Amino acid sequence: MEVPKELLNQYLVKYLNDNIAHFTDKLDLDISSIVQSCAVQALEEIRAAIRRNDDFYDNAGDFNTIEEILQIFDKYGLHSGACHDFG
């Protein structure tokens, strides 16, 4: 991406973060329903990851399950703490 576009993107993200209430207060949205549906979807994906790796009872299986769960957190923009890149 070009530098001017990157700077504009950063500015817009900061502006929206600082002023989001002005936008959401005027929207006719069922915010709790939207949040709940995303949360339920994330939990369903986490449950599937656990079941998919349920046969692994070794460190590699545990690591793979945790890695998959962290990827789900990332997908939904949820902070999962400080992670280490072992790869």
C-alpha positions as CSV (number, residue, x, y, z in Angstrom):
1,M,0.0,0.0,0.0
2,E,1.2,3.5,-0.7
3,V,2.3,5.7,2.2
4,P,-0.5,8.3,1.8
5,K,-3.2,5.6,1.8
6,E,-1.6,4.0,4.9
7,L,-1.6,7.3,6.7
8,L,-5.2,8.0,5.7
9,N,-6.3,4.5,6.8
10,Q,-4.6,5.1,10.2
11,Y,-6.3,8.5,10.6
12,L,-9.7,7.1,9.7
13,V,-9.4,4.2,12.1
14,K,-8.4,6.5,14.9
15,Y,-11.2,9.0,14.0
16,L,-13.8,6.2,14.0
17,N,-12.5,4.8,17.3
18,D,-12.7,8.2,18.9
19,N,-16.1,9.0,17.5
20,I,-17.9,5.7,17.1
21,A,-20.6,6.6,19.6
22,H,-21.8,9.4,17.4
23,F,-22.4,6.9,14.6
24,T,-23.8,4.0,16.6
25,D,-26.2,6.2,18.7
26,K,-28.0,7.2,15.4
27,L,-28.2,3.7,14.0
28,D,-31.3,1.5,14.4
29,L,-29.5,-1.7,15.2
30,D,-30.0,-4.4,17.7
31,I,-26.4,-4.3,18.9
32,S,-26.8,-7.0,21.5
33,S,-28.2,-9.4,18.9
34,I,-25.4,-8.7,16.5
35,V,-22.8,-9.2,19.3
36,Q,-24.4,-12.3,20.5
37,S,-24.6,-13.9,17.1
38,C,-20.8,-13.2,16.6
39,A,-20.0,-14.6,20.0
40,V,-22.1,-17.7,19.4
41,Q,-20.5,-18.2,16.0
42,A,-17.0,-17.9,17.6
43,L,-17.9,-20.4,20.4
44,E,-19.3,-22.8,17.8
45,E,-16.0,-22.6,15.9
46,I,-14.0,-23.1,19.1
47,R,-16.1,-26.1,20.1
48,A,-15.5,-27.6,16.6
49,A,-11.7,-27.0,16.9
50,I,-11.7,-28.8,20.2
51,R,-13.7,-31.7,18.9
52,R,-11.6,-31.9,15.7
53,N,-8.5,-32.3,17.8
54,D,-10.1,-34.4,20.6
55,D,-8.2,-37.5,19.5
56,F,-4.9,-35.8,20.1
57,Y,-3.6,-36.4,23.7
58,D,-0.1,-35.3,23.1
59,N,1.6,-31.9,23.1
60,A,1.4,-31.5,19.4
61,G,-2.4,-32.0,19.4
62,D,-2.8,-29.6,22.3
63,F,-0.6,-27.0,20.6
64,N,-2.6,-27.4,17.3
65,T,-5.9,-26.9,19.2
66,I,-4.7,-23.8,21.0
67,E,-3.3,-22.4,17.7
68,E,-6.6,-23.0,16.0
69,I,-8.5,-21.3,18.8
70,L,-6.2,-18.3,18.7
71,Q,-6.8,-18.0,14.9
72,I,-10.6,-17.9,15.7
73,F,-9.9,-15.1,18.2
74,D,-7.9,-13.2,15.5
75,K,-10.7,-13.8,12.9
76,Y,-13.2,-12.0,15.1
77,G,-10.7,-9.3,16.1
78,L,-10.5,-10.4,19.7
79,H,-7.3,-9.9,21.6
80,S,-5.9,-13.2,22.8
81,G,-2.9,-11.9,24.8
82,A,0.8,-12.0,23.9
83,C,1.5,-14.9,21.6
84,H,4.8,-16.5,20.6
85,D,5.5,-17.4,17.0
86,F,7.3,-20.8,17.2
87,G,7.2,-21.3,13.4
